[in-house]
Amino acid sequence: MSRETIAVLILLSSVLISSISQIMLKISANKSYGTRLLEYLNPLVITAYGMFFVSTILTMLALRYLPLSMSPILESASYIFVSIMGYFLLKEKFSRRKIAGLALILLGILVFSAL
């Protein structure tokens, strides 16, 4: 595997980790806590922000071997990851419009990555 391929996989892993942490924050936001402080200082939120930090480190590592122009394209995969996880974990619905939008995002990623 080339360095660029490994960097793409690292960046996509970073995007997935970030997407998981967003779902964790949403789950935490849907819960009620005894105090305002516990809304922000609970294991779910702290873990989610730790995952954001790991995601940032992985992104920086991947950008050593990728052109900067590729980063936003691959990071748009987060829309797909979050939507799929939202469907399965949060029981969010998919409209036809949302499915079409996600398909366009995926097509854009594939077209750009093939260049």
Secondary structure, DSSP 8 states (H G I E B T S, - for coil): --HHHHHHHHHHHHHHHHHHHHHHHHHHHTS--SSHHHHHSSHHHHHHHHHHHHHHHHHHHHHTTS-TTHHHHHHTHHHHHHHHHHHHHS-----HHHHHHHHHHHHHHHHHHH-
